[in-house]
Amino acid sequence: MATLVRPPDPHPWLNVVEYPFLTHAHDTGEGWMSYVDEGRGRPIVFVHGAPTWSFCWRKLIRSLRGEYRCIAPDHLGFGLSDKSENIDYSPPAHYRRLEGLLDKLDVRDVTLVVHDYGGPIGLNWAMEHPGRVREIVIFNTWMWSLKEDKVARQLSRMFGSSINRFYYRVLPASPGFFLPVLFADRYRVPRFTRQQYLMPFIRQRERLGAYTAAEDLLRFSPWYQSLWERVDELRRFPSLLLWGMEDISLNEESLDRWREALPEARVGRLQRAARYAMDDMPVRTLEEFRFFLS
């Protein structure tokens, strides 16, 4: 039986109307991983990206928990999970902890949903545990080396700067400069929603996990590329590519790469959505999702 991660009100900023879920805790051995486990039925596992947390899945979970068991963890360093300075925040470590949680929950016949930085982490689990996966849903993400990617190189230089490292880690407003460009139109997204995305990263030590994710885009290119060399293993699963077409970096070229790798995948192009299609076009996103599940 999972234990509660929090007393009645551990995060005064948490909007329990938008995020009305009971959170649970998994002891990873490195820190407590918070996760949502809502509803009953066939399991759907949602794996978030960076710099975000399970809040991005809230609308899908609220809509689907009447028919499915919806599981959405926060990686360590993100959301409501622990954010110690002594945690390994590398992508392989996030994968190892996700594997530990899903082993504990013993989920099978899983619909796996991945997004952004969570893509290679979650898809690695699918390739390592194919007998436990029913189908996969891929939002804007990658699973290949980013050494030749212009945006990734720019981010690597920016985050490698000692000045920017100080600015991002120390000044509380810094995460807010990165989030708006991930929406197709930030003014369509309510201000309180944008605040909920940012609140887990307000204090200096709370930003280390998200910062490390950006630093590791190029550093772990060999790991990402090793996964891409196995991408044919994903062809065994029915797949949905659900793509925000206004994404400034994971754009149509990235979608085409996935389409070539998974030629049988269903494709949902969301023309007025960017990286956060779940907020940019929630109704259309849910429609595509339900059609695929049916």
Buried (B, 14 or more C-beta within 10 A) or exposed (E): EBEEBBEEEEBEEBBEEBBEBEBBBBEBEBBBBBBBBBBEEBBBBBBBBBBBBBBBBBBBBBBBBEBBBBBBBBBBBBBBBBBEEEBEBBBBBBBBBBBBBBEEBEBEEBBBBBBBBBBBBBBBBBBEBEEBBBBBBBBBBBBBBBBEBEEBBEBBEBBEEEEBBEBBBEEEEBBBEBBEEBBBEBEEBEEEBBBBBBBBBBEBEBBBBBBBBBBBBBBBBEBBBBBBEEBEBBEEBBBBBBBBBBBEBBBEEBBEBBBEBBEEBBBBEBEBBBBBBBBBBBEBBBEBBEEBBE
